[in-house]
């Protein structure tokens, strides 16, 4: 499997990653190599195999859903790059917003 | 006492109890060594000098005022180091990444909280490959960590800072994390006992997630016994991590009994591959022979899908990482690149904040989960993961433990795999399967190569068999001295 420059642009957009031209070309090459390596998995017939989404731990269970105090708002806001009125502030979602 | 920095946890606890030294003296000795050697080794990213001394002093006061020493917290006054992917309230948590520069969590990871409740003194936070993605600690945004046995070589990774700290005598014991080998491989490279716990044994609350179906918290220690002392405290059910189990809290007491009579140990042929360093194979086979003289019954065993573990891992771990790392978006914490609109702010914050390996894995994972490719890559990887888990289940019907190499070679030179990610991924070929299956593993020193570099033996066991693993390693360490050797620092 060899990726095209358009494939890389598409993946980078899905991943919300801004990449330089050099990075795009490097990742196009390296990802193609890695995908060739993982193509080895296609050798195996897995028709009757169940997928494993996690380590099967049948005893694991949910805790009781009881209300309790959350983390203090001030503690959480302290790490934010920008805040206003006790909330996280972000740039406009659309260009030309307020 | 001039050699406080080379004591084991067991010796430290005894010395504190008998009054041979105080926690303050011990902590000062470690801080002095950190000051002398950390500028070169870069094992620690953050050292909490004042906090550690205050905590040590408090531990000493508590001990002196206690009526009954048996009622004191079990690890009172013991200094430890914590890998910088775990939250310690009030200390920076960078995960070795620019994107978390300046982030200071306001809470403790459960494993950390339990150790604090048991009385430990936290010396600081140790270096790691960015978001624990790597096998050399070269992927940290905050400079490489050097191997104390040879400073031109890597300490392994991703828990390379923790491993270098314990090997160099900058901490008696340290927490690490193991998603694909990140405790066991640095333990092998630095001559330590490194425990990767069973999935579900130790709560990951407060561990900044990389691959959630694979991530485990472990210990880098100078002996199997030390690892057991720490595991006893931090393991167990936690309502904040639904994967932990009630029976996860162990009470492991290793006695001095160096017999393994009746223990069945399997040796998987699939782990003795072309390209395995001859000295690694010799050391591993010699260690297995020694386990046999202790009474173990050694027989061959097969894990036929071993060669598929690497491609399975490099789909599943990046897929999970691409989802977990979506949270780093410049909104709630860490780096923000100012842009005119939200999407561009996300893209530029992430583009600037993440390093090359993290971007590479996010890209692989995003691709493997994207429309049209999901079944071929992620779906198939999940099915082959089942085959790998079943390999272990079948093997553990025949044997109690598996013994194998931990790494293909001893520590490699800094920069050796700089331009070739697949060569770097191959470093984890012997450690990945345990994470995919969720079983515990323990790497212990098994000798040294002709260059004086440590070599590791890996023991693997069924789910929740940590006591058996540690007991076997402890028996071996009663009759061998590889684990007692320390590097001579420059």
Boltz contact constraints between the chains, C-beta under 6 A:
constraints:
  - contact:
      token1: [A, 11]
      token2: [B, 363]
      max_distance: 6.0
  - contact:
      token1: [A, 11]
      token2: [B, 366]
      max_distance: 6.0
  - contact:
      token1: [A, 11]
      token2: [B, 367]
      max_distance: 6.0
  - contact:
      token1: [A, 14]
      token2: [B, 366]
      max_distance: 6.0
  - contact:
      token1: [A, 15]
      token2: [B, 362]
      max_distance: 6.0
  - contact:
      token1: [A, 15]
      token2: [B, 366]
      max_distance: 6.0
  - contact:
      token1: [A, 16]
      token2: [B, 346]
      max_distance: 6.0
  - contact:
      token1: [A, 16]
      token2: [B, 347]
      max_distance: 6.0
  - contact:
      token1: [A, 16]
      token2: [B, 350]
      max_distance: 6.0
  - contact:
      token1: [A, 17]
      token2: [B, 350]
      max_distance: 6.0
  - contact:
      token1: [A, 17]
      token2: [B, 351]
      max_distance: 6.0
  - contact:
      token1: [A, 17]
      token2: [B, 359]
      max_distance: 6.0
  - contact:
      token1: [A, 18]
      token2: [B, 347]
      max_distance: 6.0
  - contact:
      token1: [A, 18]
      token2: [B, 348]
      max_distance: 6.0
  - contact:
      token1: [A, 18]
      token2: [B, 351]
      max_distance: 6.0
  - contact:
      token1: [A, 27]
      token2: [B, 363]
      max_distance: 6.0
  - contact:
      token1: [A, 30]
      token2: [B, 421]
      max_distance: 6.0
  - contact:
      token1: [A, 31]
      token2: [B, 363]
      max_distance: 6.0
  - contact:
      token1: [A, 34]
      token2: [B, 364]
      max_distance: 6.0
  - contact:
      token1: [A, 37]
      token2: [B, 422]
      max_distance: 6.0
  - contact:
      token1: [A, 38]
      token2: [B, 311]
      max_distance: 6.0
  - contact:
      token1: [A, 38]
      token2: [B, 314]
      max_distance: 6.0
  - contact:
      token1: [A, 38]
      token2: [B, 315]
      max_distance: 6.0
  - contact:
      token1: [A, 40]
      token2: [B, 311]
      max_distance: 6.0
  - contact:
      token1: [A, 41]
      token2: [B, 311]
      max_distance: 6.0
  - contact:
      token1: [A, 41]
      token2: [B, 380]
      max_distance: 6.0
  - contact:
      token1: [A, 41]
      token2: [B, 384]
      max_distance: 6.0
  - contact:
      token1: [A, 44]
      token2: [B, 384]
      max_distance: 6.0
  - contact:
      token1: [A, 46]
      token2: [B, 383]
      max_distance: 6.0
  - contact:
      token1: [A, 49]
      token2: [B, 383]
      max_distance: 6.0
  - contact:
      token1: [A, 49]
      token2: [B, 386]
      max_distance: 6.0
  - contact:
      token1: [A, 50]
      token2: [B, 386]
      max_distance: 6.0
  - contact:
      token1: [A, 51]
      token2: [B, 382]
      max_distance: 6.0
  - contact:
      token1: [A, 51]
      token2: [B, 383]
      max_distance: 6.0
  - contact:
      token1: [A, 52]
      token2: [B, 382]
      max_distance: 6.0
  - contact:
      token1: [A, 52]
      token2: [B, 385]
      max_distance: 6.0
  - contact:
      token1: [A, 52]
      token2: [B, 386]
      max_distance: 6.0
  - contact:
      token1: [A, 54]
      token2: [B, 213]
      max_distance: 6.0
  - contact:
      token1: [A, 55]
      token2: [B, 199]
      max_distance: 6.0
  - contact:
      token1: [A, 55]
      token2: [B, 438]
      max_distance: 6.0
  - contact:
      token1: [A, 57]
      token2: [B, 200]
      max_distance: 6.0
  - contact:
      token1: [A, 59]
      token2: [B, 245]
      max_distance: 6.0
  - contact:
      token1: [A, 60]
      token2: [B, 242]
      max_distance: 6.0
  - contact:
      token1: [A, 60]
      token2: [B, 243]
      max_distance: 6.0
  - contact:
      token1: [A, 63]
      token2: [B, 239]
      max_distance: 6.0
  - contact:
      token1: [A, 75]
      token2: [B, 106]
      max_distance: 6.0
  - contact:
      token1: [A, 79]
      token2: [B, 103]
      max_distance: 6.0
  - contact:
      token1: [A, 79]
      token2: [B, 333]
      max_distance: 6.0
  - contact:
      token1: [A, 80]
      token2: [B, 332]
      max_distance: 6.0
  - contact:
      token1: [A, 81]
      token2: [B, 336]
      max_distance: 6.0
  - contact:
      token1: [A, 88]
      token2: [B, 331]
      max_distance: 6.0
  - contact:
      token1: [A, 88]
      token2: [B, 332]
      max_distance: 6.0
  - contact:
      token1: [A, 90]
      token2: [B, 331]
      max_distance: 6.0
  - contact:
      token1: [A, 90]
      token2: [B, 342]
      max_distance: 6.0
  - contact:
      token1: [A, 91]
      token2: [B, 341]
      max_distance: 6.0
  - contact:
      token1: [A, 91]
      token2: [B, 342]
      max_distance: 6.0
  - contact:
      token1: [A, 91]
      token2: [B, 345]
      max_distance: 6.0
  - contact:
      token1: [A, 92]
      token2: [B, 341]
      max_distance: 6.0
  - contact:
      token1: [A, 93]
      token2: [B, 342]
      max_distance: 6.0
  - contact:
      token1: [A, 95]
      token2: [B, 341]
      max_distance: 6.0
